Amino acid sequence: MKSIEVFVLLAILLMALPIPLMATPDEETPAAFPMRGRSRFLATQTPRPVTSQCSLKPGTCTAKGSPGPNCCNNRCVDMGTDKNNCGSCGKKCKITEICCKGHIVNPMTDNFNCGSCFNSCKVGSSCENGMCDYA
């Protein structure tokens, strides 16, 4: 009988022992989530150069990381590829058109820009649906 009482007492003590251990804070948890509530993508983005007010600061658009070397409506743009400023400020491409080196083209039918800029079809073939010699 005495041995059963000792066994039960030991079992109760062993069961109670893990409870305080589980209640202690984990030392690695705060280090694993140092920016709680913030996105990790926001933290990894590199800051872009300021591209607004390029009309006031002429060298802004030529800085490293600028979207383009030209200033249109106080924003730095690349007039060679920008669909809203193709070749000149405010010259917009339609939804089916693209800007290739400052020229608006339709890549679905243009023999010299078939499917993408500067993809020329062979002599005697034509561009249909953005592919040379479709059919």
Backbone bond lengths (Angstrom), bond angles and torsions (degrees), N, CA, C in turn:
res aa  C-N    CA-C-N  psi(-1)  N-CA   C-N-CA  omega(-1)  CA-C   N-CA-C  phi
1 M - - - 1.440 - - 1.520 109.85 -
2 K 1.310 116.65 -40.64 1.437 121.38 -179.69 1.530 110.63 -63.34
3 S 1.310 116.90 -38.45 1.469 120.87 -179.04 1.530 110.99 -68.38
4 I 1.315 118.88 -33.80 1.472 122.07 177.41 1.524 109.75 -67.23
5 E 1.344 116.94 -41.02 1.455 120.34 178.78 1.528 110.93 -64.11
6 V 1.313 116.99 -40.95 1.466 121.58 178.70 1.537 109.27 -65.44
7 F 1.315 116.50 -42.33 1.468 121.37 179.86 1.536 110.98 -62.53
8 V 1.322 117.93 -44.24 1.462 122.39 179.25 1.523 110.04 -65.04
9 L 1.319 116.94 -42.31 1.455 121.15 178.47 1.526 111.19 -62.26
10 L 1.322 117.65 -43.27 1.460 121.95 177.02 1.537 110.91 -64.46
11 A 1.301 117.00 -40.24 1.465 121.02 179.04 1.526 110.56 -63.60
12 I 1.300 117.74 -41.91 1.474 121.96 178.25 1.521 110.14 -64.49
13 L 1.327 117.33 -43.25 1.459 121.01 178.76 1.532 111.55 -63.96
14 L 1.304 116.88 -42.22 1.468 120.96 179.59 1.533 111.56 -66.78
15 M 1.311 116.56 -34.73 1.461 119.72 178.74 1.524 110.83 -73.25
16 A 1.321 117.69 -32.28 1.458 121.65 -179.15 1.530 111.67 -79.25
17 L 1.317 118.02 -22.60 1.457 122.09 -177.62 1.535 113.17 -63.50
18 P 1.334 122.20 -45.11 1.465 121.16 -178.81 1.533 114.23 -68.18
19 I 1.324 118.48 -22.69 1.467 120.65 -178.17 1.526 111.46 -60.69
20 P 1.340 120.97 -49.99 1.466 119.24 177.89 1.529 112.29 -65.48
21 L 1.317 117.83 -32.05 1.461 120.05 179.10 1.526 111.44 -66.23
22 M 1.330 116.79 -38.65 1.461 119.94 179.17 1.519 111.27 -72.57
23 A 1.298 118.39 -26.11 1.453 121.49 -177.32 1.529 112.42 -80.12
24 T 1.347 118.22 -16.20 1.462 120.21 179.36 1.522 109.71 -72.82
25 P 1.325 117.81 142.38 1.458 120.10 -179.05 1.521 111.31 -67.78
26 D 1.299 115.98 143.01 1.452 122.55 179.31 1.526 108.49 -76.53
27 E 1.312 117.23 130.00 1.459 120.93 -176.46 1.537 111.52 -70.42
28 E 1.331 119.06 -26.35 1.457 121.69 -176.26 1.528 112.92 -86.55
29 T 1.294 119.71 -17.54 1.455 121.79 -175.91 1.517 113.40 -60.81
30 P 1.344 121.26 -48.40 1.455 119.33 -179.76 1.526 112.44 -62.77
31 A 1.324 119.22 -35.90 1.458 121.36 -179.43 1.525 111.22 -71.29
32 A 1.320 117.26 -29.48 1.461 119.92 -178.76 1.520 111.74 -71.80
33 F 1.324 118.28 -28.13 1.455 122.59 -179.27 1.526 110.37 -127.83
34 P 1.344 118.45 70.47 1.457 118.90 -176.16 1.521 113.85 -72.60
35 M 1.342 118.08 -21.74 1.458 121.10 -177.20 1.515 110.27 -114.10
36 R 1.269 117.41 53.69 1.452 121.78 -177.01 1.519 110.94 -54.81
37 G 1.338 116.82 126.62 1.450 121.62 178.37 1.523 113.77 92.01
38 R 1.335 118.21 -5.16 1.462 120.95 178.77 1.513 109.37 -115.22
39 S 1.303 116.86 149.34 1.451 121.70 179.47 1.516 110.21 -76.09
40 R 1.312 117.53 141.11 1.455 120.27 178.19 1.523 110.89 -71.85
41 F 1.331 117.55 -22.86 1.463 120.64 178.49 1.522 110.99 -70.98
42 L 1.322 117.56 -35.08 1.451 120.42 177.45 1.522 110.88 -65.46
43 A 1.301 116.32 -34.56 1.456 120.26 -177.56 1.529 111.49 -73.59
44 T 1.329 118.52 -27.22 1.453 120.91 -175.46 1.518 113.58 -92.17
45 Q 1.311 119.17 -9.86 1.454 120.40 -179.43 1.512 110.72 -71.70
46 T 1.337 115.23 137.71 1.456 119.34 176.28 1.517 108.63 -85.42
47 P 1.307 117.60 142.82 1.466 119.40 -178.71 1.518 110.98 -67.39
48 R 1.319 116.21 136.26 1.460 122.29 177.52 1.519 109.19 -85.43
49 P 1.340 115.42 150.81 1.455 116.53 175.11 1.525 110.33 -69.00
50 V 1.285 116.30 151.42 1.459 120.86 179.78 1.516 108.65 -68.61
51 T 1.334 117.05 121.18 1.458 120.49 -176.97 1.518 111.97 -110.75
52 S 1.320 117.71 2.51 1.449 119.79 176.78 1.520 109.10 -87.49
53 Q 1.282 116.84 163.22 1.448 124.35 -179.78 1.526 111.63 60.80
54 C 1.352 116.63 35.70 1.455 118.86 179.94 1.529 111.60 -70.27
55 S 1.331 117.12 -21.14 1.460 118.46 177.69 1.529 110.81 -70.26
56 L 1.325 116.77 -25.04 1.462 120.73 177.93 1.523 112.35 -87.81
57 K 1.336 116.00 -27.83 1.470 121.58 -179.15 1.530 107.85 -123.67
58 P 1.322 119.28 92.12 1.467 122.48 -173.46 1.532 115.24 -58.03
59 G 1.303 119.54 -32.25 1.465 121.25 -177.63 1.506 114.81 -79.72
60 T 1.312 117.77 -3.04 1.467 122.00 -175.66 1.524 111.57 -61.43
61 C 1.320 117.87 -43.54 1.464 121.31 -174.63 1.524 113.26 -74.09
62 T 1.313 117.58 -20.13 1.463 120.04 179.42 1.522 112.16 -91.58
63 A 1.328 117.85 -0.47 1.465 121.62 179.57 1.523 110.48 -70.19
64 K 1.324 115.94 153.61 1.463 121.81 179.11 1.530 109.58 -61.63
65 G 1.335 116.96 133.43 1.456 121.88 179.69 1.512 114.15 89.40
66 S 1.320 117.39 0.73 1.466 120.99 179.28 1.525 109.68 -72.46
67 P 1.343 118.47 145.72 1.468 121.00 179.34 1.527 113.21 -64.15
68 G 1.299 117.84 -22.49 1.459 120.48 179.45 1.511 111.40 -176.88
69 P 1.342 116.82 164.47 1.464 120.72 -174.98 1.525 114.98 -86.17
70 N 1.318 117.75 -5.62 1.462 121.08 -176.39 1.517 111.72 -105.71
71 C 1.338 115.82 150.10 1.457 121.42 179.56 1.521 109.68 -108.87
72 C 1.324 117.00 115.66 1.471 122.96 177.47 1.523 108.96 -128.59
73 N 1.310 116.53 125.35 1.468 121.93 179.12 1.521 111.94 51.57
74 N 1.322 115.32 42.27 1.457 122.27 176.97 1.525 112.94 66.93
75 R 1.343 118.08 24.06 1.465 123.15 176.91 1.518 109.12 -132.96
76 C 1.316 116.88 143.50 1.458 121.43 176.91 1.525 109.24 -79.90
77 V 1.317 116.59 128.30 1.465 122.04 -179.48 1.528 109.41 -140.02
78 D 1.323 115.40 163.34 1.459 122.05 172.90 1.524 106.77 -106.27
79 M 1.320 117.52 104.51 1.465 121.66 -176.99 1.521 112.75 -67.21
80 G 1.305 117.64 -10.64 1.457 120.95 177.97 1.519 112.97 -80.59
81 T 1.322 117.48 -22.14 1.472 120.42 -176.71 1.522 114.42 -133.16
82 D 1.309 118.34 -10.98 1.472 121.42 -175.44 1.529 111.01 -74.26
83 K 1.331 116.69 122.04 1.473 120.93 -178.25 1.524 113.36 -68.07
84 N 1.327 118.23 -19.62 1.464 121.13 179.83 1.523 112.92 -96.37
85 N 1.320 117.16 -11.88 1.464 122.57 -179.46 1.526 108.66 -142.92
86 C 1.302 117.71 63.38 1.461 122.85 -174.23 1.531 110.50 -87.40
87 G 1.320 116.55 104.65 1.457 121.23 179.18 1.510 113.24 87.04
88 S 1.312 117.73 -34.95 1.464 122.49 177.04 1.524 108.83 -153.57
89 C 1.304 115.56 162.45 1.473 120.37 -177.86 1.528 111.15 -63.54
90 G 1.320 116.19 129.99 1.458 121.73 176.12 1.514 115.30 84.85
91 K 1.312 119.19 -4.14 1.474 121.83 179.19 1.525 108.00 -82.85
92 K 1.353 115.87 106.38 1.464 121.32 -172.35 1.522 112.08 -99.88
93 C 1.327 115.01 143.54 1.465 122.11 173.35 1.525 108.54 -84.92
94 K 1.322 116.11 145.79 1.463 119.88 172.59 1.522 108.13 -71.77
95 I 1.315 116.71 170.37 1.464 120.82 -175.44 1.532 112.38 -62.67
96 T 1.325 118.40 -27.66 1.463 121.56 -179.52 1.526 112.35 -92.10
97 E 1.329 118.08 0.12 1.457 122.01 -176.38 1.528 111.46 -108.55
98 I 1.347 114.72 160.47 1.457 121.19 175.72 1.525 108.83 -130.93
99 C 1.312 116.56 164.34 1.459 122.71 -179.69 1.522 109.04 -104.92
100 C 1.325 117.05 116.34 1.459 123.04 179.29 1.519 109.31 -117.44
101 K 1.304 116.85 107.88 1.461 123.79 -179.04 1.519 112.28 49.39
102 G 1.313 117.03 42.41 1.459 122.44 175.99 1.512 114.78 84.96
103 H 1.335 117.92 8.07 1.466 121.80 178.09 1.526 109.11 -117.24
104 I 1.327 116.15 134.70 1.463 120.52 178.11 1.523 108.18 -83.30
105 V 1.332 116.18 125.20 1.467 121.61 -179.55 1.524 109.85 -133.98
106 N 1.337 114.80 157.11 1.462 120.93 174.69 1.529 107.08 -103.81
107 P 1.335 118.23 107.03 1.466 120.65 -175.77 1.528 114.24 -69.39
108 M 1.318 116.56 -7.47 1.473 119.51 178.93 1.533 111.99 -82.86
109 T 1.348 116.92 -23.34 1.468 119.67 -175.23 1.524 114.05 -131.72
110 D 1.318 119.53 -10.66 1.466 122.17 -175.92 1.532 110.64 -77.61
111 N 1.340 117.41 120.92 1.471 121.84 -177.28 1.530 113.10 -67.45
112 F 1.328 117.82 -22.03 1.465 120.78 -178.83 1.530 112.36 -98.95
113 N 1.292 118.20 -9.92 1.470 124.07 178.60 1.534 108.44 -139.01
114 C 1.293 116.52 56.51 1.462 122.11 -173.39 1.535 110.58 -82.91
115 G 1.307 116.23 108.81 1.468 122.10 179.71 1.511 113.27 87.15
116 S 1.326 117.60 -32.83 1.469 123.05 178.13 1.526 108.49 -160.03
117 C 1.290 116.85 171.46 1.467 121.04 -178.73 1.528 111.37 -62.77
118 F 1.314 115.06 134.75 1.471 124.65 173.71 1.522 114.32 62.43
119 N 1.321 117.20 26.56 1.459 121.64 172.88 1.527 107.05 -98.92
120 S 1.328 116.95 94.16 1.468 121.85 -174.79 1.522 111.19 -87.30
121 C 1.316 114.62 140.79 1.456 120.20 174.22 1.523 109.06 -80.95
122 K 1.323 117.13 153.04 1.464 121.94 178.51 1.520 109.79 -65.87
123 V 1.316 115.81 158.34 1.462 121.24 178.83 1.527 108.88 -60.94
124 G 1.306 116.09 132.19 1.458 121.42 179.95 1.521 114.05 93.37
125 S 1.330 117.37 -12.18 1.461 119.99 177.74 1.524 108.66 -107.16
126 S 1.310 115.90 162.08 1.467 120.17 -178.60 1.522 110.18 -127.93
127 C 1.318 114.85 162.13 1.466 121.86 -179.67 1.522 109.37 -95.80
128 E 1.313 116.11 121.20 1.459 122.26 176.94 1.519 108.04 -134.03
129 N 1.317 116.15 129.15 1.464 122.09 179.79 1.517 112.28 56.14
130 G 1.329 117.11 33.02 1.466 121.19 177.96 1.512 114.52 76.54
131 M 1.350 117.41 14.66 1.469 121.06 179.09 1.520 108.87 -133.52
132 C 1.323 115.84 140.11 1.457 120.74 176.10 1.535 109.21 -77.16
133 D 1.320 115.46 137.33 1.475 122.32 179.66 1.513 112.56 54.22
134 Y 1.324 116.17 48.51 1.465 121.35 176.51 1.514 108.39 -72.65
135 A 1.287 118.78 125.89 1.478 125.62 175.37 1.476 111.71 128.38
